């Protein structure tokens, strides 16, 4: 059973940086992509960044140029580095993993990021 546990959220000042980490367990070679999503109050969940098993990366339009995504295969973690944060980045950030055979979407519990002075 796949489990995803996020960490690193908290209160950040505008213009600051943040690093989120997702610890994954129970993963297999059927993983297609691991991603970070976020959901702000009253808004739909949106993609922040994704890392495919073949190394390709994808980024959400609202954060492009301000985020990087990387995996530490030894630790089985997925990290998200965000810079130049603003109030629009305030949201709950979720770790996501998509597998095939079978097709399953896994989600972490989420970690709150609040950007405020």
N, C-alpha and C positions, 0 to 999 in steps of 0.2 A: 504494500500500500504506500503510495506516494504521500509524503508530508512536506509542506513548505512552511518555513517559519521566517518571518521578516523581522529585521531589527534595524536600528539606526534612526528612527523617526524622532521628532521632537520640535522644539521651537527654534526658529532660525530668523535672524534679522534680514531685512531686505538687502539684496546684494551679496548675501552670504552663500556658503556652499554646504552641501550635505552629501553623505555617502550612506546609501541603504544597502543592506545585505540580505540575501535570501538563502537560508540553509535548506538544502533539499536532501531527502532521504527516500529510499525505496525506488529510485529512478532506474530506468533500463535503457537499452539501446533503441527502444521504440520512441524515445523523445524526439519530437520534431523541432520544437522551439520552446525556449523559456523567455518570459517577458515580464516587464513591469507595466502595470496599468495603474490608473488613479481615478478616483471619483470624488469630486467636490460636492458639497451640499446642493441639492436641487439640480444636479447635472448628471449626464450619462457617464458611465465608465468609459475612459478613453485610453488608448495605447500611449505609453511613454516611450518605451524602447523594447526591442526584442532581439534575441540572439538565436539564430538557427543552428541546428546541429552541424551544418556544413560550414559554419563560420560567418555566414552573411548576417548583417545587422539591419534593423529597420527602426525608424524613429518617428514619433508622432510629430505632426506639424507644429504644434505649439511649443515644443521644447527643442526643436532641431537647433544644433549649434551650441546648446547649453548642457547637454547630457552626454555621458559615455556609458557604455554597458560592457561588462566583462565577466568572464567565468574563471573561477579557480577550480580546476578539475580535481586537484589533490584534496581540496577541502569540500568539494561539491557545493560550492556557493555561487550565486549570481549577484554581482554587485552593480549598483547604479550610482554614478557620480553626477551630481547636479551642481551647476554654478550659476551665479548671478540670479539668485532666486527672487521672486516678487510675490505679491499677495495672490496672484492668479495661480500660483503653484501650491497653494494651500489645499490639501486633499488627503484622503486616505489612500495610501499606496499599497497595491496588491501585487504579490508575486504570482505568476501564472505559468503553468506547464501544460503543453499539449502533446499527447501521444497518439500514435496509430497502432492498430492491431493489439488491443481495441482502441477505438477513438474515444478519448477521454480528456476533458478539461479539468485540471486541478487548480485550486486557488488556495492561497494562504489566508490567514485571518486579517491581514492588513496592518499597516502601521501609520499613525497619524503624523503628517507633516504640516506645521503651521508656520507661515511666514508673516512675521509681525514685528514691529518695533516696540 
